[in-house]
């Protein structure tokens, strides 16, 4: 009588493990994507808060008082009002479009890849109120 020794795994055991891994991945990956989108949106709102503070500080430092005409104007001082990453207009999956004048400015933060890097757009003007949407008629963020 010969005794058979079984070394390794059977095909059925390997298929069961693969099925478990695929199931767990199907549940976890959408949650990770949503978490990344939420983090990018939170970063965009924080960047807008930084921009409103920087714009006011820039205005107070100018004679005569005026808001910056573009984002890069706020990095040309010592010390700079904003970092070079934000001044480039792209940060954390969002693009920032600045329009500035003597007494007004507005910023629109749009996702670089809609539904991948972010879902919502944000709007900010000299009032300092951040709104959801791409115009001043959007609802304020709490």
C-alpha positions in Angstrom: 0.0 0.0 0.0 1.3 3.4 -1.0 0.8 6.5 1.1 0.2 9.6 -0.9 1.4 12.9 0.5 -0.3 16.1 -0.6 2.0 19.0 -1.1 0.6 22.4 -2.1 -2.9 23.6 -2.7 -5.6 22.2 -4.9 -7.1 24.2 -7.7 -10.4 24.6 -5.8 -8.6 26.0 -2.8 -6.8 28.6 -4.9 -10.1 29.6 -6.7 -11.8 30.1 -3.3 -9.0 32.4 -2.1 -9.0 34.4 -5.4 -12.8 34.8 -5.1 -12.5 36.1 -1.5 -9.8 38.6 -2.6 -11.9 39.8 -5.5 -15.0 40.2 -3.3 -13.0 42.2 -0.7 -11.5 44.4 -3.4 -14.9 45.1 -4.9 -16.1 46.4 -1.6 -13.0 48.4 -0.6 -11.9 50.1 -3.8 -15.1 52.4 -4.2 -14.7 53.4 -0.5 -11.1 54.4 -1.1 -12.0 56.4 -4.2 -14.8 58.3 -2.3 -12.3 59.0 0.6 -9.8 60.4 -1.9 -12.5 62.6 -3.5 -13.5 63.9 0.0 -9.9 64.6 0.9 -9.4 66.6 -2.4 -12.5 68.6 -1.8 -11.5 69.4 1.8 -8.1 70.4 0.5 -9.7 72.7 -2.1 -11.8 74.4 0.6 -8.7 74.8 2.8 -6.8 76.3 -0.1 -9.7 78.8 -0.7 -9.5 79.8 2.9 -5.8 80.3 2.5 -6.4 82.4 -0.6 -8.9 84.7 1.0 -6.5 85.4 3.9 -3.6 85.9 1.6 -5.6 88.2 -0.7 -6.5 90.4 2.3 -3.0 90.5 3.6 -1.7 91.3 0.1 -4.2 94.1 -0.2 -3.2 95.6 3.1 0.5 95.5 2.1 -0.1 97.4 -1.1 0.0 101.2 -1.6 -2.6 102.0 -2.8 -4.6 99.1 -1.5 -5.5 96.6 -4.2 -6.1 92.9 -4.6 -3.7 90.8 -6.6 -4.3 90.4 -10.4 -3.2 86.8 -10.4 -2.1 84.0 -8.1 1.6 84.3 -8.9 1.6 88.0 -7.6 1.2 86.6 -4.1 4.4 84.7 -4.3 6.6 87.6 -5.4 6.9 89.1 -2.0 9.2 88.2 0.9 7.8 86.3 2.7 5.3 85.0 0.1 1.6 85.1 0.9 1.0 81.7 -0.6 3.2 78.7 -1.6 4.3 78.1 -5.2 2.2 74.9 -5.5 -1.0 76.9 -4.9 0.3 79.8 -7.0 0.6 77.3 -10.0 -3.2 77.0 -9.9 -3.2 73.3 -9.4 -3.3 71.5 -6.0 -4.7 68.2 -4.7 -6.7 67.4 -7.9 -8.2 70.9 -8.2 -7.6 73.8 -10.6 -7.9 77.3 -9.2 -8.9 80.1 -11.6 -8.2 83.6 -10.2 -9.7 86.8 -11.5 -8.6 89.9 -9.6 -9.2 93.6 -9.8 -8.5 96.7 -7.7 -11.5 96.1 -5.3 -12.6 92.6 -6.2 -11.4 89.1 -6.9 -13.0 85.8 -7.5 -11.6 82.2 -7.5 -13.2 79.1 -8.9 -11.9 75.7 -7.8 -12.8 73.0 -10.3 -11.8 69.3 -10.2 -9.1 68.6 -12.7 -10.8 65.3 -13.6 -14.5 65.5 -12.7 -15.8 62.5 -10.7 -12.3 61.3 -10.2 -10.4 64.0 -8.3 -13.5 65.8 -7.1 -17.2 66.1 -7.7 -18.1 69.7 -6.6 -16.8 73.1 -7.7 -16.2 75.9 -5.2 -16.5 79.7 -5.6 -14.9 82.4 -3.5 -14.9 86.2 -3.8 -13.9 89.2 -1.8 -16.8 88.6 0.6 -14.8 85.6 2.0 -17.8 83.3 1.7 -17.0 79.9 0.0 -19.9 78.7 -2.1 -20.6 75.4 -3.8 -21.1 75.8 -7.5 -19.4 78.0 -10.2 -21.2 81.3 -9.5 -22.0 83.5 -6.6 -25.5 82.2 -6.6 -24.3 78.9 -5.1 -25.2 77.9 -1.6 -22.7 78.8 1.1 -20.7 76.0 2.7 -21.4 75.6 6.4 
